[in-house]
Structure formats: C-alpha cells, structure tokens
Amino acid sequence: MATIAATTRRLTQSGTVRAKKIPESLIYETIDGKPFYRKGYRDVVAGKKTLEEIMGASTLQSVLVSYLMKVIFTFIDEDKYFVLVSEPGVHIDHRSNLANDIAIYDQAVLPPSSISKKYADVPPYIAVEVDINIDATDTSETSYIYRKTRKLLDFGVQKVIWVLTDARVVIVATNDLIETVDWSRDIELMDGQQFNVGAYLQKRGITVE
C-alpha cells in the first residue's frame, strides 16, 4: 500500500546519531503524503516484536467485525453490492492510500470486471472502521479519525462509520453531519437497517473493560 520510506534516529554508543529506515511494510496508510504506521511498529523497529506479531486484530475487534458482517449479510443485495473485508485498500491518489475494515461497494461503481489484485481506485458506498490501527504517538486519535474521514468523504464515500471500543461510541459521518453516539443505541447502517453494538455484546456475555 505504501510507497513512502521513512527513518528514525537513534544514538549510537559513541553518541552520534544514526538513521534507521522504517520498512514500508510497517506503514498502514498514507494520507496526503503523510505515512501512518501500524500500531506497535516501534516494537518491531526496536527488535522486540516481529511484523507478524502486530498485524492481527484483537478478539474484540474481530468479534465486532464479524457481528457487523452478519448484520450486513442479512439484508445486502449481493447482485448490487460487493462487501469487502480484510483491510481492503483504497487508492485515492499517488499521495493517499487508505484501508478499511469493511467496505461496501455499489457494483455500478466497482463492477465485477474491475475486481483485480490491485487496490480499488473508486470510493466505497460505505466504509466501516473498528478501532484505530495506527500508532498515534505523533498525532492524536481524534485528528487521525477526522482527517481520514474527511478524505474518504471527499473521495465520494457516502457514509463513514467508526466503532471505538475504548470510548464505547460510534461515529457516523456523512457530508451533512458527523455525529458521535453511545454504542448502545440503534444506529442505521444503510437502507434503514440498524445495528447495536452494546446490545450485541451484552447478548453474547462480552464485557468490555
């Protein structure tokens, strides 16, 4: 996804500064030329973890993505839409490559003939994110959320949904409104179909600490 190389600097035993290249595999997304690194990348650069150790999602993230997929497939018209998962890439321009947890594409925009081994270069109808997958040390999570959301909406995405497990809220963004609501409320996904994260977790006996 990324084409931008970066470096970190560290002191050697002699006190001189030595640049250390950050592998492109650690870049999760680029927005307007700015790289956003995968959460945990610092441990990989320091040799404390491998790339594989930071790639996976938490059990809570996985459960919520599975729940949302289940909701989607109860109503989605598969002759009209593609539902993409596993961090489907979105190529906006040469300086911006994004990823979503779930992307719902209208086949009028992404027809079967356009399915390939490359990133989609057209906007999904709806983009869904479960938590933040980047290291936010050098920015703020709020800034990243709004920057990515604005980039997606400007590209043509009709709705961006963020499920944030620490805050226990859902952000629903369109070009007309950005709203933050408690995740125990019924929230429209699309076409009048709703989901309720809090109710689902309670039903499954899952407690979020």
C-alpha positions as CSV (number, residue, x, y, z in Angstrom):
1,M,0.0,0.0,0.0
2,A,2.7,2.5,0.9
3,T,5.4,3.9,-1.3
4,I,6.9,6.3,1.2
5,A,10.2,5.4,3.0
6,A,10.9,6.9,6.4
7,T,13.7,6.9,9.0
8,T,14.0,7.1,12.8
9,R,17.1,8.4,14.5
10,R,18.8,6.8,17.5
11,L,22.0,7.4,19.4
12,T,24.9,5.0,19.0
13,Q,27.2,4.2,21.8
14,S,29.6,6.9,20.7
15,G,26.8,9.5,21.0
16,T,26.4,10.1,17.2
17,V,23.0,10.0,15.6
18,R,22.3,7.2,13.2
19,A,19.3,7.0,10.9
20,K,17.4,3.8,10.8
21,K,15.0,3.1,8.0
22,I,11.4,2.1,8.8
23,P,10.3,-0.7,6.5
24,E,7.4,0.2,4.2
25,S,5.6,-2.9,5.5
26,L,5.1,-1.0,8.7
27,I,3.1,1.8,7.0
28,Y,-0.6,1.2,7.4
29,E,-1.8,4.1,5.4
30,T,-0.7,7.3,3.7
31,I,-2.8,10.5,3.7
32,D,-1.7,13.4,1.6
33,G,1.8,12.0,1.6
34,K,2.0,11.6,5.4
35,P,2.7,8.0,6.5
36,F,0.7,6.5,9.3
37,Y,2.5,3.5,10.9
38,R,0.8,0.3,12.2
39,K,0.1,0.3,15.9
40,G,3.1,-1.5,17.5
41,Y,5.6,-0.6,14.8
42,R,8.0,0.9,17.3
43,D,8.5,-2.5,18.9
44,V,9.2,-4.0,15.5
45,V,11.8,-1.3,14.7
46,A,13.4,-1.9,18.2
47,G,13.5,-5.6,17.5
48,K,11.2,-6.5,20.3
49,K,8.4,-7.9,18.1
50,T,8.1,-9.2,14.5
51,L,5.8,-7.7,11.9
52,E,3.5,-10.7,12.2
53,E,3.0,-10.1,15.9
54,I,1.5,-6.6,15.3
55,M,-0.6,-7.5,12.2
56,G,-3.5,-9.2,13.8
57,A,-6.7,-7.8,15.3
58,S,-7.8,-8.2,18.9
59,T,-10.5,-10.7,19.7
60,L,-12.9,-7.8,20.4
61,Q,-12.2,-6.2,17.1
62,S,-12.7,-9.5,15.3
63,V,-16.0,-10.2,17.1
64,L,-17.3,-6.7,16.2
65,V,-16.3,-7.0,12.5
66,S,-18.0,-10.4,12.4
67,Y,-21.1,-9.0,14.0
68,L,-21.3,-6.2,11.5
69,M,-20.7,-8.5,8.6
70,K,-23.6,-10.7,9.9
71,V,-25.9,-7.7,10.0
72,I,-24.8,-6.6,6.5
73,F,-25.5,-10.1,5.0
74,T,-29.0,-10.2,6.4
75,F,-30.1,-7.5,4.0
76,I,-27.4,-6.8,1.4
77,D,-28.3,-7.4,-2.2
78,E,-25.2,-9.3,-3.5
79,D,-26.2,-8.7,-7.1
80,K,-25.9,-5.0,-6.4
81,Y,-23.1,-4.7,-3.9
82,F,-19.7,-6.1,-3.0
83,V,-18.8,-6.3,0.6
84,L,-15.0,-6.3,1.1
85,V,-13.1,-7.2,4.3
86,S,-9.5,-7.9,5.4
87,E,-8.3,-4.3,5.1
88,P,-9.4,-3.6,1.5
89,G,-7.2,-0.9,0.1
90,V,-8.5,2.3,-1.4
91,H,-6.1,4.2,-3.8
92,I,-7.3,7.8,-3.8
93,D,-4.3,9.4,-5.5
94,H,-0.5,9.0,-5.6
95,R,-0.2,10.5,-2.1
96,S,-3.1,8.8,-0.4
97,N,-3.7,5.1,0.1
98,L,-6.2,4.1,2.8
99,A,-7.6,0.9,4.2
100,N,-11.0,0.0,5.7
101,D,-12.1,-2.8,7.9
102,I,-15.3,-3.2,5.9
103,A,-16.1,-1.5,2.6
104,I,-19.4,-1.8,0.8
105,Y,-19.2,-1.1,-2.9
106,D,-22.0,-0.4,-5.3
107,Q,-21.3,-2.6,-8.3
108,A,-22.3,0.3,-10.5
109,V,-19.1,1.9,-9.2
110,L,-17.0,-1.2,-8.8
111,P,-18.3,-3.7,-11.4
112,P,-17.1,-7.4,-11.5
113,S,-14.9,-6.5,-14.4
114,S,-12.9,-4.2,-12.1
115,I,-12.1,-6.8,-9.5
116,S,-8.3,-7.4,-9.6
117,K,-5.2,-7.8,-7.5
118,K,-4.9,-4.0,-7.2
119,Y,-6.5,-1.6,-4.7
120,A,-9.8,-0.1,-5.6
121,D,-9.5,3.3,-7.1
122,V,-13.1,4.2,-6.7
123,P,-15.0,5.1,-3.5
124,P,-16.9,2.5,-1.5
125,Y,-20.5,3.4,-0.8
126,I,-20.0,2.9,3.0
127,A,-16.7,2.5,4.9
128,V,-16.6,0.9,8.3
129,E,-13.8,1.1,10.8
130,V,-13.5,-0.8,14.1
131,D,-10.9,1.0,16.3
132,I,-7.7,2.7,15.2
133,N,-5.0,0.6,13.6
134,I,-2.2,3.2,13.5
135,D,0.3,4.5,16.0
136,A,-1.0,7.8,17.2
137,T,2.1,8.9,19.2
138,D,2.9,11.7,16.8
139,T,-0.6,12.9,16.2
140,S,-3.9,12.5,18.1
141,E,-6.5,9.8,17.5
142,T,-9.2,12.4,17.0
143,S,-7.1,14.2,14.4
144,Y,-6.5,11.0,12.6
145,I,-10.1,9.9,12.6
146,Y,-11.4,13.2,11.2
147,R,-8.6,13.5,8.7
148,K,-9.2,10.0,7.3
149,T,-13.0,10.5,7.4
150,R,-12.8,13.8,5.5
151,K,-10.5,12.2,2.9
152,L,-13.0,9.4,2.4
153,L,-16.0,11.7,2.2
154,D,-14.3,14.0,-0.3
155,F,-13.4,10.9,-2.4
156,G,-17.1,10.1,-2.7
157,V,-17.8,7.7,0.2
158,Q,-21.4,8.3,1.3
159,K,-21.0,7.3,4.9
160,V,-18.1,6.5,7.2
161,I,-18.7,4.6,10.4
162,W,-16.2,4.3,13.3
163,V,-16.8,1.9,16.2
164,L,-14.5,2.9,19.0
165,T,-14.2,0.3,21.8
166,D,-12.3,2.4,24.4
167,A,-14.9,5.3,24.3
168,R,-17.8,2.9,23.6
169,V,-19.1,5.1,21.0
170,V,-19.9,5.0,17.3
171,I,-19.1,7.9,15.0
172,V,-21.3,8.2,11.9
173,A,-20.1,10.7,9.3
174,T,-21.7,11.9,6.1
175,N,-21.1,15.1,4.1
176,D,-24.0,16.7,6.0
177,L,-23.3,15.6,9.6
178,I,-20.8,14.0,11.8
179,E,-22.4,12.5,14.9
180,T,-21.0,10.6,17.9
181,V,-23.4,8.4,19.7
182,D,-23.4,5.8,22.5
183,W,-22.8,2.4,21.1
184,S,-25.8,1.0,22.9
185,R,-28.1,3.0,20.6
186,D,-29.7,1.6,17.4
187,I,-27.7,3.0,14.5
188,E,-28.6,2.9,10.9
189,L,-26.0,1.2,8.7
190,M,-27.8,1.6,5.3
191,D,-31.2,1.4,3.8
192,G,-32.9,1.6,7.1
193,Q,-31.1,-1.4,8.5
194,Q,-29.7,-0.9,12.0
195,F,-27.1,-2.4,14.3
196,N,-26.5,-2.0,18.1
197,V,-23.0,-2.9,19.3
198,G,-23.8,-2.5,23.0
199,A,-26.8,-4.8,22.8
200,Y,-24.9,-7.4,20.8
201,L,-22.1,-7.6,23.3
202,Q,-24.5,-7.8,26.2
203,K,-26.4,-10.6,24.5
204,R,-23.1,-12.5,23.9
205,G,-22.0,-12.0,27.5
206,I,-19.0,-9.9,26.5
207,T,-17.8,-7.4,29.0
208,V,-15.5,-4.6,27.8
209,E,-13.1,-3.4,30.4
